[in-house]
């Protein structure tokens, strides 16, 4: 078990390091932040002084070494545009992103799993067709389009919820649906398929032959075994919901890390972009590592795979 955990931990660290290399060099493709901080009529000496103060006059390997050394100590530098420590900006926005991700996660389970069960029990009926439409939209429509449509109908036309921001309690509804709809579709399809397989097994047929109540067969015996695939999927995608909030946060002006990443890309704010993306990567990898550990305890065969 210890070798398995050590191997997984080493893989997580190496992956995080590769992400840091990738985001460091990709961030510099987005443009030079000095062009946003100085006017077009500034002299060359002024421009060079600004680049030196930001540490951009050094070579890329030198810049990366400084960034990596500081990041290991928890120091992601100071935002070029906002003039605040990147760490404090991330901590200010992190609770909003965690809240949005967890609400979207709960929404995907509470909607996707019951719809999958009903769709399997009513195969070929109107309910089954509704489930297929929900799954089709969730897995094919772009999240930004879903968000805009939800905002247009429920916030602008009907006025039921706030269109953007986080001022009201209802502000979480539309971003959570936008973020979680893909997982609703995935949970629905997994649950439907798993229920259909379980309902055709011999022990379910035996329970029916013994005269066991249909509701007990469905909700006690079949559902318990059919829940394994969607719950496995849920554990894997929890980190993805927390880290994949950029589109939902941008569409609804949700004050989280996703919107902060968008601002960093727009402003070519290297330190801020690096810090946010590394935070996303660390959250995702930590979730994946915990899921691996859980599986290793549940199924000892995984430890030797």
BADREN-707718 format. One line per field, with one value per residue: x, y, z of N, C-alpha, C, O in turn; residue number from 1; residue in one letter. Coordinates in steps of 0.2 Angstrom, whole numbers, plus 5000, padded with zeros to 4 digits. Last residue first. Layout:
BEGIN
n.u = [X/...];
n.v = [Y/...];
n.w = [Z/...];
ca.u = [X/...];
ca.v = [Y/...];
ca.w = [Z/...];
c.u = [X/...];
c.v = [Y/...];
c.w = [Z/...];
o.u = [X/...];
o.v = [Y/...];
o.w = [Z/...];
nr = [NUM/...];
rest = [a/...];
//
This chain:
BEGIN
n.u = [4991/4991/4980/4969/4966/4959/4947/4946/4959/4960/4950/4956/4967/4961/4954/4966/4971/4960/4962/4975/4973/4964/4972/4983/4976/4972/4985/4990/4981/4985/4998/4999/4991/4999/5011/5006/4994/4987/4974/4967/4972/4967/4953/4952/4956/4945/4935/4939/4939/4925/4912/4903/4898/4893/4903/4914/4909/4907/4921/4928/4927/4934/4938/4926/4924/4936/4934/4923/4926/4928/4916/4907/4911/4907/4893/4890/4894/4886/4872/4868/4867/4856/4845/4841/4837/4830/4822/4817/4812/4803/4794/4789/4790/4793/4790/4799/4801/4809/4820/4825/4828/4838/4847/4850/4848/4841/4844/4857/4856/4848/4856/4867/4860/4856/4868/4874/4865/4866/4879/4880/4870/4876/4888/4883/4878/4885/4887/4873/4869/4877/4873/4859/4861/4867/4858/4850/4856/4864/4877/4885/4883/4868/4854/4844/4828/4816/4814/4810/4820/4832/4832/4828/4832/4845/4852/4850/4858/4871/4873/4873/4884/4895/4895/4888/4879/4882/4878/4865/4858/4857/4851/4839/4834/4833/4823/4813/4812/4808/4795/4788/4797/4807/4808/4806/4817/4827/4822/4823/4837/4840/4834/4842/4855/4854/4850/4859/4871/4871/4870/4882/4891/4886/4890/4904/4907/4903/4912/4924/4923/4922/4935/4944/4946/4955/4966/4970/4975/4985/4994/4998/4997/4994/4992/4985/4995/5004/5003/5018/5021/5018/5024/5026/5038/5037/5037/5050/5056/5048/5052/5066/5066/5059/5069/5079/5073/5071/5082/5075/5066/5056/5055/5049/5060/5063/5052/5054/5066/5062/5054/5063/5071/5062/5048/5031/5020/5011/5011/5010/5004/5002/5015/5019/5015/5014/5006/5004/5015/5017/5009/5017/5027/5020/5012/5022/5028/5017/5014/5026/5023/5011/5017/5026/5016/5009/5019/5021/5009/5009/5020/5016/5005/5011/5019/5010/5004];
n.v = [4987/4985/4992/4986/4976/4981/4992/5002/5007/5012/5021/5031/5034/5040/5051/5058/5061/5069/5080/5085/5088/5099/5108/5110/5117/5129/5134/5136/5146/5156/5158/5162/5174/5182/5183/5189/5196/5200/5203/5192/5183/5188/5187/5173/5171/5177/5168/5157/5161/5172/5180/5179/5183/5174/5171/5168/5156/5147/5146/5142/5130/5119/5116/5109/5099/5092/5086/5078/5067/5056/5055/5053/5040/5033/5035/5029/5014/5012/5011/4998/4993/5001/4999/4985/4985/4997/5002/4990/4981/4990/4991/4978/4966/4949/4937/4928/4934/4945/4939/4933/4945/4949/4939/4940/4956/4967/4977/4980/4986/4997/5004/5008/5016/5026/5031/5036/5046/5054/5058/5066/5076/5082/5086/5097/5105/5112/5125/5129/5128/5137/5149/5149/5150/5160/5170/5169/5178/5191/5195/5191/5191/5191/5191/5183/5176/5179/5186/5182/5188/5188/5175/5165/5168/5173/5163/5152/5156/5158/5144/5138/5144/5140/5126/5120/5104/5090/5086/5092/5088/5074/5074/5079/5069/5058/5062/5062/5049/5044/5050/5044/5027/5019/5015/5018/5015/5023/5036/5035/5034/5047/5055/5053/5057/5071/5078/5076/5077/5090/5097/5094/5101/5114/5116/5115/5126/5137/5135/5137/5150/5157/5154/5160/5174/5176/5168/5175/5187/5181/5177/5188/5204/5218/5225/5222/5220/5210/5203/5195/5178/5167/5157/5145/5139/5136/5148/5152/5143/5146/5159/5157/5149/5157/5167/5159/5154/5167/5181/5197/5207/5205/5210/5222/5231/5228/5234/5248/5250/5249/5260/5270/5269/5272/5282/5282/5283/5274/5271/5256/5244/5237/5233/5225/5212/5205/5189/5176/5169/5168/5157/5146/5145/5142/5131/5121/5121/5117/5105/5098/5099/5091/5078/5076/5075/5063/5054/5053/5048/5035/5030/5030/5022/5010/5008/5006/4994];
n.w = [4951/4965/4970/4964/4973/4984/4984/4994/4994/4981/4981/4989/4981/4970/4976/4980/4967/4962/4971/4968/4954/4956/4964/4955/4945/4951/4955/4942/4938/4947/4945/4931/4932/4940/4933/4920/4913/4902/4903/4899/4909/4921/4918/4919/4932/4938/4934/4941/4955/4956/4955/4940/4928/4920/4911/4920/4927/4916/4912/4923/4931/4933/4946/4951/4941/4943/4955/4952/4943/4951/4959/4948/4943/4955/4954/4942/4946/4958/4958/4955/4968/4973/4964/4967/4981/4984/4973/4966/4976/4982/4972/4970/4983/4979/4973/4969/4956/4960/4964/4952/4945/4953/4951/4937/4929/4923/4932/4929/4916/4919/4928/4919/4910/4919/4924/4913/4909/4921/4922/4910/4912/4924/4918/4911/4921/4930/4925/4924/4937/4943/4937/4942/4957/4964/4966/4977/4986/4978/4973/4963/4945/4936/4936/4949/4944/4937/4925/4913/4904/4912/4919/4911/4898/4898/4906/4898/4887/4893/4897/4885/4879/4887/4885/4870/4869/4872/4884/4887/4876/4878/4891/4888/4879/4887/4896/4887/4884/4896/4897/4887/4885/4883/4900/4914/4920/4915/4919/4933/4934/4928/4937/4949/4943/4940/4951/4961/4954/4950/4962/4968/4959/4960/4974/4972/4963/4971/4982/4976/4971/4983/4990/4981/4981/4991/4987/4976/4982/4990/4980/4973/4981/4969/4957/4946/4936/4942/4958/4964/4969/4975/4987/4992/4990/4977/4971/4971/4962/4951/4948/4946/4935/4925/4923/4918/4906/4899/4906/4912/4911/4920/4932/4934/4933/4919/4913/4917/4911/4897/4896/4899/4887/4877/4883/4878/4870/4873/4891/4901/4904/4893/4889/4899/4896/4880/4877/4877/4879/4893/4896/4891/4901/4912/4909/4908/4920/4928/4923/4928/4941/4942/4938/4949/4959/4955/4955/4969/4973/4967/4974/4987/4986/4983/4994/5004/5000];
ca.u = [4990/4996/4987/4971/4969/4966/4948/4940/4956/4965/4949/4950/4968/4965/4950/4961/4975/4962/4956/4973/4977/4962/4965/4984/4980/4967/4980/4993/4981/4978/4996/5002/4989/4992/5011/5010/4996/4994/4979/4966/4974/4974/4956/4950/4960/4951/4935/4938/4945/4929/4918/4904/4902/4888/4896/4914/4910/4902/4916/4930/4922/4932/4943/4929/4919/4935/4939/4923/4924/4933/4922/4906/4912/4914/4897/4889/4897/4893/4875/4868/4872/4862/4849/4844/4842/4834/4826/4821/4817/4809/4798/4793/4787/4795/4784/4797/4798/4802/4816/4823/4822/4832/4845/4847/4852/4841/4837/4855/4860/4845/4850/4868/4863/4851/4863/4878/4867/4859/4876/4884/4869/4869/4888/4887/4873/4884/4893/4878/4866/4878/4880/4861/4857/4871/4863/4848/4856/4858/4874/4884/4886/4875/4857/4848/4834/4816/4816/4806/4813/4830/4834/4826/4825/4840/4852/4848/4851/4867/4873/4868/4878/4893/4892/4893/4879/4883/4884/4871/4859/4860/4858/4843/4835/4838/4830/4815/4814/4814/4801/4790/4791/4803/4811/4801/4811/4827/4822/4816/4833/4843/4832/4835/4854/4856/4846/4852/4869/4872/4865/4876/4891/4885/4883/4901/4909/4900/4905/4923/4924/4917/4928/4944/4941/4949/4962/4968/4970/4980/4991/4994/5000/4992/4997/4981/4990/5007/5000/5013/5023/5017/5024/5019/5037/5037/5031/5046/5058/5048/5045/5064/5069/5056/5062/5080/5075/5065/5080/5080/5072/5055/5059/5045/5056/5068/5053/5048/5066/5067/5051/5057/5074/5065/5055/5036/5025/5014/5009/5014/5006/4996/5011/5021/5011/5019/5008/4998/5013/5021/5007/5011/5029/5025/5009/5018/5032/5020/5009/5025/5029/5011/5012/5029/5021/5006/5016/5027/5011/5004/5020/5022/5004/5006/5023/5014/5000];
ca.v = [4988/4981/4993/4992/4974/4980/4986/4998/5004/5007/5015/5028/5031/5034/5046/5056/5057/5063/5076/5082/5083/5094/5106/5107/5110/5124/5132/5131/5139/5153/5156/5156/5168/5180/5180/5183/5196/5197/5208/5198/5182/5188/5194/5177/5168/5180/5175/5157/5160/5167/5182/5176/5188/5176/5173/5173/5162/5149/5149/5148/5135/5120/5119/5115/5104/5095/5091/5083/5074/5058/5056/5059/5046/5033/5038/5036/5018/5011/5017/5002/4991/5000/5005/4987/4980/4994/5007/4995/4979/4987/4997/4981/4972/4955/4941/4927/4927/4946/4943/4929/4940/4953/4940/4934/4951/4960/4975/4977/4980/4992/5001/5003/5010/5023/5028/5030/5040/5051/5054/5060/5072/5079/5080/5091/5102/5105/5121/5129/5124/5130/5147/5149/5145/5154/5171/5165/5170/5188/5199/5186/5193/5190/5189/5188/5176/5175/5190/5181/5188/5194/5182/5165/5166/5177/5170/5152/5155/5164/5150/5136/5145/5147/5129/5123/5111/5093/5084/5093/5095/5077/5071/5082/5076/5058/5061/5069/5054/5042/5051/5051/5032/5020/5014/5020/5011/5016/5034/5035/5029/5040/5055/5051/5050/5066/5078/5076/5071/5085/5098/5092/5094/5111/5117/5110/5119/5136/5135/5131/5145/5158/5152/5153/5171/5180/5166/5168/5187/5184/5172/5184/5198/5214/5227/5224/5225/5216/5204/5201/5185/5167/5164/5147/5142/5130/5145/5155/5143/5139/5158/5162/5146/5151/5169/5162/5150/5163/5175/5191/5208/5203/5204/5216/5230/5226/5227/5244/5251/5244/5253/5270/5268/5265/5281/5282/5288/5272/5273/5262/5248/5239/5238/5232/5216/5208/5196/5180/5169/5173/5164/5148/5147/5147/5137/5123/5123/5124/5110/5099/5102/5098/5081/5077/5080/5070/5055/5055/5055/5040/5030/5034/5029/5012/5009/5012/5000];
ca.w = [4944/4961/4972/4961/4966/4984/4979/4992/5000/4984/4977/4991/4988/4970/4973/4985/4972/4959/4971/4974/4956/4952/4967/4962/4944/4948/4960/4947/4934/4947/4952/4934/4928/4942/4940/4921/4920/4901/4905/4896/4902/4920/4919/4913/4927/4939/4932/4934/4952/4958/4958/4947/4932/4925/4909/4916/4931/4920/4907/4920/4932/4926/4942/4954/4942/4936/4954/4957/4940/4947/4962/4952/4939/4953/4960/4943/4940/4958/4959/4950/4964/4977/4964/4960/4978/4989/4977/4963/4971/4986/4974/4965/4981/4982/4975/4975/4956/4957/4969/4958/4942/4952/4957/4939/4932/4919/4932/4935/4917/4914/4930/4925/4908/4915/4929/4917/4905/4918/4927/4911/4907/4924/4923/4907/4916/4931/4926/4918/4932/4945/4936/4935/4953/4962/4961/4970/4987/4981/4978/4969/4952/4937/4930/4947/4948/4943/4931/4918/4902/4909/4923/4918/4899/4894/4909/4905/4886/4890/4902/4890/4876/4887/4892/4873/4869/4865/4882/4891/4877/4872/4890/4893/4877/4881/4898/4890/4878/4893/4902/4886/4886/4878/4894/4909/4922/4914/4912/4930/4936/4925/4930/4948/4945/4935/4945/4963/4957/4945/4957/4971/4960/4954/4972/4976/4961/4965/4983/4979/4966/4979/4993/4981/4976/4991/4993/4975/4977/4993/4985/4970/4981/4976/4962/4952/4935/4938/4951/4965/4966/4967/4985/4992/4996/4981/4971/4975/4969/4954/4949/4951/4941/4927/4926/4924/4911/4902/4901/4912/4907/4913/4931/4934/4939/4925/4912/4919/4918/4900/4895/4903/4894/4877/4880/4883/4869/4867/4885/4899/4909/4896/4884/4899/4900/4885/4876/4877/4872/4889/4898/4887/4894/4912/4910/4902/4915/4929/4922/4920/4939/4944/4934/4942/4959/4956/4949/4964/4975/4965/4967/4985/4988/4979/4988/5004/5000];
c.u = [4995/4995/4992/4978/4972/4969/4956/4942/4950/4963/4954/4949/4962/4966/4954/4957/4970/4966/4957/4967/4976/4966/4963/4977/4981/4970/4974/4988/4985/4978/4989/5000/4992/4990/5004/5009/5000/4997/4986/4971/4973/4976/4964/4954/4959/4956/4941/4938/4945/4935/4923/4911/4902/4892/4892/4907/4911/4903/4910/4924/4923/4927/4940/4934/4922/4929/4938/4928/4923/4932/4928/4913/4911/4915/4905/4893/4896/4896/4883/4872/4873/4868/4855/4848/4845/4839/4830/4825/4821/4814/4804/4797/4792/4792/4786/4792/4796/4798/4809/4818/4820/4826/4839/4844/4847/4845/4836/4848/4858/4849/4847/4862/4864/4854/4858/4872/4870/4861/4870/4881/4873/4868/4881/4887/4877/4880/4891/4884/4870/4875/4881/4868/4859/4867/4867/4853/4855/4860/4868/4881/4884/4877/4865/4852/4839/4822/4815/4807/4809/4823/4832/4827/4823/4833/4846/4847/4847/4860/4869/4868/4872/4886/4891/4891/4885/4883/4886/4878/4865/4862/4861/4850/4840/4839/4835/4822/4816/4816/4807/4795/4793/4797/4806/4804/4806/4821/4823/4816/4826/4839/4834/4832/4846/4854/4847/4847/4862/4870/4865/4870/4885/4886/4882/4893/4905/4901/4901/4915/4922/4917/4922/4937/4940/4944/4955/4963/4966/4974/4985/4991/4996/4996/4996/4986/4987/5002/5002/5010/5017/5018/5024/5019/5031/5036/5031/5039/5054/5050/5045/5057/5066/5059/5059/5074/5076/5068/5074/5077/5077/5061/5058/5048/5052/5064/5058/5049/5060/5067/5056/5054/5068/5068/5057/5043/5031/5020/5013/5011/5009/4998/5005/5018/5013/5015/5012/5000/5008/5019/5011/5008/5023/5026/5013/5015/5028/5024/5013/5020/5028/5017/5011/5023/5024/5010/5012/5024/5017/5006/5015/5022/5010/5005/5018/5017/5004];
c.v = [4993/4983/4990/4994/4980/4978/4985/4991/4999/5003/5010/5021/5028/5030/5039/5050/5054/5058/5070/5078/5080/5087/5099/5104/5107/5117/5127/5129/5134/5146/5153/5154/5162/5174/5178/5180/5190/5197/5206/5203/5188/5187/5194/5184/5172/5177/5179/5164/5160/5166/5177/5177/5186/5181/5176/5176/5169/5156/5151/5151/5142/5126/5121/5119/5111/5101/5095/5088/5079/5065/5058/5060/5052/5039/5038/5039/5026/5015/5017/5009/4995/4998/5005/4994/4983/4990/5003/4999/4984/4984/4995/4987/4976/4961/4947/4932/4926/4939/4944/4933/4936/4949/4944/4935/4945/4955/4968/4974/4976/4986/4996/5000/5005/5016/5024/5027/5035/5045/5050/5055/5065/5074/5077/5085/5096/5102/5114/5125/5123/5126/5140/5147/5144/5149/5165/5166/5166/5181/5196/5190/5188/5192/5187/5186/5182/5175/5186/5184/5187/5194/5188/5172/5168/5175/5174/5159/5155/5162/5156/5142/5143/5148/5136/5126/5114/5101/5087/5091/5096/5084/5074/5080/5080/5065/5061/5068/5060/5046/5049/5053/5039/5025/5015/5020/5012/5012/5027/5033/5029/5034/5049/5051/5049/5059/5072/5076/5070/5078/5092/5092/5091/5103/5113/5110/5114/5128/5134/5130/5138/5152/5152/5151/5164/5177/5170/5166/5180/5185/5175/5179/5193/5207/5224/5226/5227/5221/5210/5202/5190/5174/5164/5155/5145/5133/5139/5152/5146/5139/5151/5160/5151/5148/5163/5164/5153/5158/5171/5186/5202/5204/5201/5210/5225/5226/5224/5237/5247/5244/5248/5262/5267/5264/5274/5280/5288/5277/5272/5264/5255/5244/5240/5236/5223/5213/5199/5187/5174/5174/5169/5155/5149/5150/5143/5130/5125/5126/5117/5104/5103/5102/5089/5080/5081/5075/5062/5057/5057/5047/5035/5035/5033/5020/5012/5013/5006];
c.w = [4942/4953/4968/4964/4963/4978/4980/4989/4999/4990/4979/4987/4990/4976/4972/4983/4977/4963/4968/4975/4963/4954/4963/4965/4950/4947/4957/4952/4939/4943/4951/4940/4930/4938/4942/4928/4922/4908/4904/4897/4898/4913/4918/4913/4920/4934/4933/4931/4944/4954/4960/4950/4940/4930/4914/4913/4926/4924/4911/4916/4928/4926/4935/4950/4946/4937/4948/4956/4946/4944/4958/4956/4943/4948/4958/4949/4941/4952/4959/4951/4958/4973/4968/4961/4972/4985/4982/4967/4968/4981/4978/4967/4976/4979/4979/4978/4963/4957/4966/4963/4948/4950/4958/4946/4935/4923/4928/4935/4923/4915/4925/4927/4913/4913/4925/4921/4908/4914/4925/4916/4907/4919/4924/4912/4913/4926/4927/4919/4926/4940/4938/4934/4946/4958/4959/4965/4981/4981/4981/4975/4957/4944/4931/4941/4945/4947/4938/4925/4908/4907/4919/4922/4906/4897/4905/4907/4893/4889/4899/4895/4881/4884/4891/4880/4872/4865/4875/4889/4881/4873/4884/4892/4881/4879/4893/4893/4881/4888/4899/4891/4885/4879/4888/4902/4917/4915/4910/4922/4933/4927/4926/4941/4946/4937/4941/4957/4958/4948/4952/4966/4963/4954/4965/4975/4965/4963/4977/4980/4970/4973/4988/4984/4977/4987/4994/4981/4976/4989/4988/4975/4978/4975/4969/4958/4942/4938/4948/4958/4967/4965/4977/4990/4997/4989/4976/4976/4974/4961/4953/4953/4947/4934/4929/4927/4918/4907/4904/4907/4907/4908/4924/4933/4940/4931/4917/4919/4921/4908/4898/4903/4899/4884/4881/4880/4874/4866/4879/4893/4908/4902/4887/4894/4901/4889/4881/4876/4872/4882/4894/4889/4890/4905/4910/4903/4909/4924/4923/4919/4931/4941/4935/4938/4953/4956/4949/4958/4971/4967/4964/4978/4986/4980/4983/4998/5000];
o.u = [4995/4999/4998/4982/4977/4975/4960/4939/4949/4964/4952/4947/4962/4966/4952/4955/4971/4965/4954/4967/4976/4963/4961/4977/4979/4967/4972/4988/4982/4974/4988/4999/4989/4987/5003/5007/4996/5003/4991/4973/4977/4981/4967/4956/4963/4961/4943/4942/4949/4937/4924/4916/4902/4889/4889/4906/4909/4899/4907/4923/4919/4922/4944/4934/4920/4930/4940/4926/4922/4937/4932/4915/4915/4920/4908/4896/4901/4901/4886/4874/4879/4873/4860/4854/4851/4845/4835/4831/4827/4820/4809/4803/4798/4792/4782/4789/4791/4792/4804/4814/4814/4821/4834/4838/4841/4846/4831/4848/4857/4846/4844/4862/4863/4851/4856/4872/4868/4857/4868/4881/4871/4866/4881/4886/4874/4879/4895/4886/4871/4878/4884/4869/4861/4871/4870/4852/4858/4864/4866/4882/4882/4873/4867/4854/4837/4822/4815/4803/4804/4819/4829/4825/4818/4829/4842/4842/4842/4856/4865/4862/4867/4883/4886/4885/4886/4887/4892/4883/4870/4867/4867/4855/4844/4845/4841/4826/4821/4822/4812/4800/4799/4794/4801/4802/4801/4819/4820/4812/4824/4837/4831/4828/4844/4851/4843/4841/4858/4868/4860/4867/4883/4883/4877/4890/4902/4896/4896/4912/4919/4912/4918/4934/4935/4938/4951/4958/4960/4968/4980/4985/4990/4997/4997/4983/4986/5003/5003/5013/5013/5017/5028/5014/5029/5034/5026/5036/5053/5047/5041/5055/5065/5055/5056/5073/5075/5064/5073/5072/5082/5061/5060/5045/5050/5066/5057/5047/5060/5068/5054/5053/5069/5067/5054/5043/5035/5024/5019/5009/5010/4993/5002/5017/5009/5012/5014/4995/5006/5022/5008/5006/5023/5026/5012/5015/5029/5025/5011/5020/5030/5016/5011/5025/5025/5009/5012/5026/5017/5005/5017/5024/5009/5005/5019/5018/5003];
o.v = [4995/4979/4993/4997/4980/4979/4989/4986/4994/4997/5004/5016/5022/5024/5034/5045/5048/5052/5065/5073/5074/5082/5095/5099/5100/5112/5122/5123/5128/5142/5148/5148/5157/5170/5173/5174/5185/5199/5210/5207/5190/5189/5198/5186/5173/5181/5183/5165/5162/5171/5177/5176/5189/5183/5181/5182/5174/5160/5157/5157/5147/5126/5125/5125/5116/5106/5101/5094/5085/5069/5063/5066/5057/5042/5042/5044/5030/5019/5023/5013/4996/5001/5008/4994/4983/4990/5007/5000/4984/4986/4998/4988/4976/4962/4951/4932/4922/4939/4944/4930/4934/4950/4944/4933/4946/4949/4964/4968/4970/4980/4991/4994/4999/5011/5018/5021/5029/5040/5045/5049/5060/5068/5071/5079/5091/5095/5110/5121/5118/5120/5136/5142/5138/5144/5164/5163/5161/5178/5197/5189/5183/5195/5184/5180/5185/5175/5189/5185/5191/5199/5192/5173/5170/5179/5178/5161/5158/5167/5159/5143/5147/5153/5138/5129/5112/5104/5085/5094/5100/5086/5076/5084/5084/5067/5063/5072/5063/5048/5053/5057/5041/5026/5011/5024/5008/5007/5024/5030/5024/5030/5046/5047/5043/5055/5069/5073/5065/5074/5089/5087/5086/5100/5110/5105/5109/5125/5130/5125/5134/5149/5147/5146/5161/5177/5168/5164/5180/5184/5171/5177/5193/5204/5227/5228/5233/5227/5216/5202/5189/5175/5162/5158/5148/5129/5137/5152/5144/5136/5151/5160/5148/5146/5163/5164/5150/5157/5171/5186/5201/5202/5195/5204/5222/5221/5219/5233/5243/5239/5243/5259/5263/5258/5270/5277/5292/5276/5270/5260/5259/5247/5245/5242/5228/5218/5196/5191/5177/5178/5174/5159/5154/5156/5149/5134/5130/5132/5122/5108/5109/5107/5093/5085/5087/5081/5066/5062/5063/5052/5039/5040/5039/5024/5016/5019/5011];
o.w = [4936/4949/4968/4960/4959/4977/4976/4990/5002/4991/4979/4990/4993/4977/4974/4986/4979/4963/4970/4978/4964/4955/4966/4968/4951/4949/4961/4955/4939/4946/4955/4941/4931/4941/4945/4929/4924/4908/4906/4892/4894/4910/4915/4907/4916/4932/4929/4926/4941/4951/4966/4946/4944/4935/4912/4913/4928/4924/4910/4916/4928/4922/4931/4950/4944/4934/4948/4957/4944/4944/4960/4956/4942/4949/4961/4948/4940/4953/4958/4947/4955/4973/4966/4958/4971/4987/4985/4966/4967/4982/4978/4965/4977/4973/4982/4983/4964/4959/4970/4965/4948/4952/4962/4948/4936/4920/4928/4937/4923/4914/4928/4929/4912/4913/4927/4921/4907/4915/4926/4915/4906/4920/4926/4910/4912/4927/4925/4914/4923/4939/4935/4929/4944/4955/4953/4960/4980/4978/4987/4981/4956/4948/4927/4941/4940/4953/4943/4929/4909/4909/4922/4927/4908/4898/4908/4910/4894/4891/4903/4897/4881/4886/4895/4880/4878/4861/4872/4890/4880/4870/4884/4893/4879/4877/4893/4892/4879/4887/4900/4889/4883/4874/4888/4898/4916/4912/4905/4919/4930/4923/4922/4939/4943/4933/4938/4957/4957/4944/4950/4966/4961/4951/4965/4975/4962/4960/4977/4979/4966/4972/4988/4982/4975/4988/4997/4981/4976/4991/4989/4974/4979/4970/4974/4963/4943/4938/4951/4953/4971/4959/4974/4991/5002/4993/4979/4982/4979/4965/4957/4959/4952/4938/4934/4933/4923/4912/4910/4904/4904/4903/4923/4933/4945/4935/4920/4923/4926/4911/4901/4908/4904/4887/4885/4874/4874/4862/4880/4888/4912/4904/4885/4896/4903/4887/4886/4874/4866/4878/4893/4885/4886/4904/4908/4898/4905/4922/4919/4914/4929/4939/4931/4934/4951/4953/4944/4955/4969/4963/4960/4975/4983/4975/4979/4996/4997];
nr = [305/304/303/302/301/300/299/298/297/296/295/294/293/292/291/290/289/288/287/286/285/284/283/282/281/280/279/278/277/276/275/274/273/272/271/270/269/268/267/266/265/264/263/262/261/260/259/258/257/256/255/254/253/252/251/250/249/248/247/246/245/244/243/242/241/240/239/238/237/236/235/234/233/232/231/230/229/228/227/226/225/224/223/222/221/220/219/218/217/216/215/214/213/212/211/210/209/208/207/206/205/204/203/202/201/200/199/198/197/196/195/194/193/192/191/190/189/188/187/186/185/184/183/182/181/180/179/178/177/176/175/174/173/172/171/170/169/168/167/166/165/164/163/162/161/160/159/158/157/156/155/154/153/152/151/150/149/148/147/146/145/144/143/142/141/140/139/138/137/136/135/134/133/132/131/130/129/128/127/126/125/124/123/122/121/120/119/118/117/116/115/114/113/112/111/110/109/108/107/106/105/104/103/102/101/100/99/98/97/96/95/94/93/92/91/90/89/88/87/86/85/84/83/82/81/80/79/78/77/76/75/74/73/72/71/70/69/68/67/66/65/64/63/62/61/60/59/58/57/56/55/54/53/52/51/50/49/48/47/46/45/44/43/42/41/40/39/38/37/36/35/34/33/32/31/30/29/28/27/26/25/24/23/22/21/20/19/18/17/16/15/14/13/12/11/10/9/8/7/6/5/4/3/2/1];
rest = [x/x/x/x/x/x/x/x/x/x/x/x/x/x/x/x/x/x/x/x/x/x/x/x/x/x/x/x/x/x/x/x/x/x/x/x/x/x/x/x/x/x/x/x/x/x/x/x/x/x/x/x/x/x/x/x/x/x/x/x/x/x/x/x/x/x/x/x/x/x/x/x/x/x/x/x/x/x/x/x/x/x/x/x/x/x/x/x/x/x/x/x/x/x/x/x/x/x/x/x/x/x/x/x/x/x/x/x/x/x/x/x/x/x/x/x/x/x/x/x/x/x/x/x/x/x/x/x/x/x/x/x/x/x/x/x/x/x/x/x/x/x/x/x/x/x/x/x/x/x/x/x/x/x/x/x/x/x/x/x/x/x/x/x/x/x/x/x/x/x/x/x/x/x/x/x/x/x/x/x/x/x/x/x/x/x/x/x/x/x/x/x/x/x/x/x/x/x/x/x/x/x/x/x/x/x/x/x/x/x/x/x/x/x/x/x/x/x/x/x/x/x/x/x/x/x/x/x/x/x/x/x/x/x/x/x/x/x/x/x/x/x/x/x/x/x/x/x/x/x/x/x/x/x/x/x/x/x/x/x/x/x/x/x/x/x/x/x/x/x/x/x/x/x/x/x/x/x/x/x/x/x/x/x/x/x/x/x/x/x/x/x/x/x/x/x/x/x/x/x/x/x/x/x/x];
//
